[in-house]
Amino acid sequence: MRDNNLGILLPLHKLTVHSIVTVLVIHLIITIAGLTEVYGNGGYYSLLVDEPFGSQLNNDWSVVCGGMSNYDNKSWQLIDGVFVQKECDHVLRYAFIKDITLHDFTAEVDVKVFLSGNDGRVGIIFGLKDGNFCRQFFLFRICFESNTAQLRFHTCHGESLMWFDISKKHISKSLKLEEWYRLKIQVSDGNFQFYVDDYLIFNIEGDQHKFYFVSEQEKEIMEECSATEMSKGKVGIYCCEAISAFDNFSVRENTQMKVLKFGIENLKKELSCLSWAYMYEEGVFDCSEMSSALALYLRCRGWKTWIARKPGHAWVRVESNPGKYIDIEATTLSINWSSPEATNEYEVEAIIESRPSEYSISHIKPPLLRVNE
């Protein structure tokens, strides 16, 4: 974990507070029914993996070296807040999250190569199927000497390893050692986008893959790998012929925005299920941060929300019926029937961006709200 802004709160239970890495939008993280839901601009998704590689691993990782049975934990270590792979040989090495299987998702990770051997390469694996005698996965990687990005398919039968290219492209940006790069995969309805530092490298729609076969055996294997098969499976990180570091690995399951909700009774029922996971603390977690969290939560439950404020206080304004509005006191999670006139009213992201020291919640470890439905 690097470049983090740590915050200190008074939790109701013992928690270690660390920053949540945000990319492009401010996210609210809330645990609901055993899943973590993340709320951002215009929609929501489930955050399945949050791995900042801090003082210890947050997730259950399995590490693989070479073929099926050759497991090697020694070359992977947490060092100074990043996950480092210390060998620079020709052996394929990867690590994956054991207990998460995905379909539509976004996976991201920061990567750095310290030493490159013969075209040292690092990347993200996805669509991993882990059987007793066979393992197969897809791989999005960047290669340093050739300055290319590649999309590949790998399959292991026992100790026998096969691989072949799906697509390959030269990167106009020069890849340099000891610099961080952000890799990202987005999968939705069988469509795939692959990014390096938010630059789109590959865009694959449906089953329109460009496979290059060198044998009938490869063709037979790949004919079974539809877009659906590419998207299903486990995810992880990869390197070969590179001493490399990984940081800020996250995986989220993409979901569509829920329909709009109306009705005061529905709103009261929504609020009755909520409680704060952190105690109120002036200047740390008070009406402004609570209003941000509650407004984002309710919006992604289907309500239209804003933040209203006057000097010294903030609360949430909700459209309870078309064209009619009601105020919510965020600190008590209750309707305020006699709230004062607001000096200003803001979109949530707008006030977070303009007054981050008061309204940002990106530094607070989830869950912020507890939901009992």
N, C-alpha and C positions, 0 to 999 in steps of 0.2 A: 504494500500500500504506500503510495507516494503522493506528494503534494496535497495532503489532506488538511482540512480545517476542522479541528476537533472542537466539539461543544460539550458542555457539562450541564446535566440536568439532574433532577431528583426523581428517579423512577420509583414506582410503587413496588418493584421487585428488582433484583440485582441484574443490571445490564452493563455491558461495556459500550460506551458511546463512540461511534466512529462515523466518518462522513460517508454519505452515499454519493457515488460518482454520478453526476448528471451530464448528459450530452444534449445540447440544444434547448432543452426545456427543463423546467423545474418539476421534480417528481415528488409526489406524496406516497409514502409506503405504509400500507395498513394490512394487518393480518385478518383474513376473513375465512372462516370455515376451513382452516388448515392451510390455505393458500395465502400468498402475499400478493395483493393487488396494488399496482402502481398507476397513479393517475397523472396524466399530462395533458397536452393540448389536444382537445377534441375527441379523446377516446380513453380507453383503459386497457391494461393488459396485466397478466399475472407474472410477477417476478419470481422465477423458479430457482435461479441461482444468483447469489450475490457473493462474489469471492474477491475481496480486496487484497488477499494475500498479506494479511497483517502479521501479528505475532504467532498466529496459528491458523490452520486451515479451517474454514467455515463448513466445508462440505466433505463428503466421503469420496476421496479420489482413488482410482485404481491406476497404477503406473505399469506400462508395458514397454519392454525392450525387445525389438525384433519380432519373432514369431509368436505363436500362441502361448507357449509354456514358459518362455524366458522372461520372467518378471524381475525387475531390478529397481529397487527403491533408492539405491545409493546415489545415483547420478542426479536425482531431483531433490532440491533442498530449498527451504525458505531462508533467504539471506537478505537482511536489511529491508524487509517489507516487500520483497518480490520473490516469485517462484523461479528458481534458477535451475537450468539443466547444464551440467558441468562437463559433459563429454563432447568431444569434437571428432567423431568417427563416422563411418559410413552406415552405422546401425540406425534404423528407424526407431524413434523413441516418442511415446505419446502418453498422455494422462487424460482420463475421462471421469466424469461424474457417474458414480455407480447407479444411483437410484432414480434417475430422471430419464424418461423416454418422451420424445417430442414429436409434434407434427407441424403446426404453424408456429414459427418462433423467430426471434432475433437474437443472435449470439454476437458478442463483442469482446475483444481483448486487446490490451496494449502489448506490443512485442518489441524486443531489442536484441540484436545480435552483437556479442562482444568479439567473438572470433569465428571466422568462416573458413571452412575447409574447402572442399571442391563444390563451389556454388552452394554455400550454406543456406538452409531453408527453414522457415518457421511458418506456422499456420494454425488453422482451426480444423478439427475433424468433426464430421456430423453424419447422421444416418448410420451410426455404428450399430451393427447387429453382432451380438456377442454369444456365440453358440459353444457347445462343448468341443467341437472339432473344427469349427470354421468361424472366422471373424472377418467381416467386411465393413468398409466405411468409405465415405467420400472425404475429400481433402481440398481445402482452399489454402494456398500457401504463396508466400513471396520468396524469391530466390535472389541472393545478393549479387553474385558475380555476373550472372546473366541479366540481372535487372528485369526479371519477369514475374508475372503472376500466373499461377497454374491452378486448374481445377482437375482433380484426378480421382480415380477409383482404385482402391486397394482391396485385395482379398487374401486372406491367409487360410490355408488348409494345413493344419498341423504346423510344421516348421517351414512349409513352402509358401512363399510370398509372391503374389503377382500384382502388377499395377499397370495402368495405362491412362493416357491423357483423355480428358473430355474437351478441354479448351486451354489455350495458352496465349498470353498477350504480353508484349513489351510494355513496361511502365515508363512513361515519359519522365516522371520524377526520379532522380537518381537515389538509389538506396544506399545508405551509408551506415557503417558500423557505429555502435554506441549511440544510436539515435532511436527514439521511440516512434513506432508506427501503430496506428489503430486499424485493426482488421474487423470487419463486420459482415455478417451474413443475415439476410432477411428472407424468410420463407413464408409465403401466403398463397393458399389455394393452388399449390403445385408450381408457383412461380418463384424464381430465385434471383436475388440481387447480391452481388459480392463487391465490397468496398475496401479501398485502402485510403485511410485518412479522409473519409467521406467522399472520395472520388469513385464513381461507379466503374468497375472493371469488367464484370460479366453480368449480363442480364439474360436469363434463360426463362422462356415462357412455356409452361406446360411440359410436354414430352419432347420438345424440339431440341434435343441434345445433339451435339455434333461429336459422335464417337469415332475414333480412329482405331481400327482393329488390325492386328498383325497376325491373328490366327483364328480359326474357326472356334477354338475353345473360348477365347476372349469374347467373341461375338455371342456365343451361346450364353455366357454369364451375363453380359451387359443387356441382352434382350429382356432379362427379368428385372432390370433396374429402371422402373418407370419413375416419373416425377414424384409419385406418391411414395415409392420406396426410398428415393433420395431424402425426402423430408422426414421420414419416420426413423427414430433411433436415438441413440445417446450422442452427446456432444463432448468435446474436449479440446486439448491443445497438443501441438505436434512440433517436433524439430528433428533435423537430421544434418550431420556434418556442421554443427553450429553450437558453440557455447552461447546460450541465450537466456533471456529473462522474460517473464510474463507477469502482467499486472492487471488489476481491475477487470477480471473476467465476469461477465454477466450473461444470463440467458433469461429471456422473457417470452412468455407465450402470448401471441397476438390474439386479441379479441376485439369485437366490434362494440361501439358505443351503445348503451342501452337506450330504450325509448324514453321520451319525456314523461315525467310524472307530475300529477297535480292533486290537490285536495289537502285541506288542513289536517283531516284525520289521518291520512296517509303519512303526512309529514310528522305528526306527533308520534305515530307508531314507529317511524324510522328513527327518530331521536331517542325514543324509549329503549332502543336496543344498544345504545352507545354509551361508552364510558371512556374517560381519558386514561391512558397508560402512564402518564407522567403528572406529577403534582404541579399546580400553578406556582410559578416563581416569577416575580416582577423582573422584567428586563431580560429574562432568559426564556421562559415559556409562559407567556401571559396572553392577554386578549388578542394581540396581533397575530402571533404564531398559531394560536388556537383557531382564529378565524380563517387563516389560510388553509389549515388542515381540514377544517369542517367544510368550508366552501368547496374545496376540491373533491372531498369525499362525496358530498351530496350531489354535486354536479355529475359525477360519474356513476351515481346511482340513478340518474335520470332527471334531476332537478336543475333548473336554471338558477345560478347563484352569482352574487356579487359580494364584495366587501364594502360595508359602509363604515364611515369613521367621522369622528369629531375630535377636537383636541383632547388627548388623554385616553381615548377609548375607541375600540373597533368591535364590529359585530358582523354577522352574516345576514344578507338580505336574499330572500327566496321568492320566486314567482310561484305563489301557492295555487293560483288559478290564472287563466289567460288574462293578462293585463292587471292582475292584482298581486300585491306583494305583502310579505310578512317578515318580521325581523326575528332572528335567532340569537340569543345570548350564547356565544360559543363557550364561555367559561363554565356555564352550568348546563349546556346542551338542552336548552329549553326555549320555548317561544316567549318573546318579550312583547306583551300586549300593549305596553305603554312606553315603548322606546322613544328616545328623543329624536329630533330631526337631525339627519346626517349633514355634516358640512360638505362631504364629498362621497362619491360612490365610484368604485373601481372594478374593472375586470381583475380576476385574481392574479394572473400572470403579470399584468401591468403594474400592480402595486408591489408585487414581489421584486420585479425588476427595478422599479424606481426607488424603493425603500427596503433593500435586502436586509439591512441590519435589524429591522423590526419584523418583517413579514416572511423572510425566507425560512424554510424548514428543511433544507437539503442537508444540514449538518446533524440532524437528529436521527438516532437509530430507531427503526421501527420495532414494534408497532406503536404508532401515536394514539390510535383509537382502538378500543376493544369492542367487538361486535358480538352480541349474544342474541342470536335469532332462533 
